[in-house]
């Protein structure tokens, strides 16, 4: 959704005021290893040369010259149309696509200072690595949306206790949404739409009292929409469309005084 894109862009813009001359000595090898798993046909990474990786495209450093943000979002996402077989087909030429392609390496080490990690709208496949949320991570924003990632959300996300924004929408993730996400008590934006999750409405969401945006659309959630949804007092946007919920909408929804957008369609 555009709101999340604008929010992520705003945060990253704030980071751009940081001025560095030579930095990321500790993270340089880790970044190059990360890059080695990905293909960049549009040559956007031509700036990834030399000793100062703080000046590289998509990288922001702190005043202590540590990498604190990696923004490799695709600036020009592919467009899709339905073909005669009702299948989504990209209208973008693979030779001119600006998408990064490949898989996220299983081990992401040496990047423990990162607060913001954005890889959305690319052509990433494989599973989300356990190492994304190591025991000492300080991630505030993780955006892997609109890729081709598969498998389950790793239980290591329970280590991402400082997360403000988690966007895994638009992938092929499956299984249940793990309860360990309840540890991310500071979450304000949770977007998991357009995946292959199943099961009931995640009960741990009751613990995420700071949520402002909750999007769990277009997969196979079933059962009832819980009454505790009315306890999420800070919700501005609630999207639960295209699931398999039954029964009526709980009356507690009327307690959400800050709600600006609500979508329960196709249930």
Buried (B, 14 or more C-beta within 10 A) or exposed (E): BEBBBEBBEEBBEEBEEBEBEEBBEBBBEBBEBBBEBBEBEBEBBEEBEEEBBBBBEBBBBBEEBBBBBBBBBBEEBBEEEEEEEEEEEBEBEEEEBBBBBBBBBEEBEBBBBBBBBBBBBBBBBBBBBBBBBBEEBBBBBBBBBBBBBBEBBBEBBBBBBBBBBBBBBBBEBBEEBBBBBBBBEBBBBBBBBBBEBBEEBBEBBBBBEBBBBBBBBBBEBEEEBBEBBBBBEBBBBBBBBBBEBEEEBBEBBEBBEEBEEBBBEEB
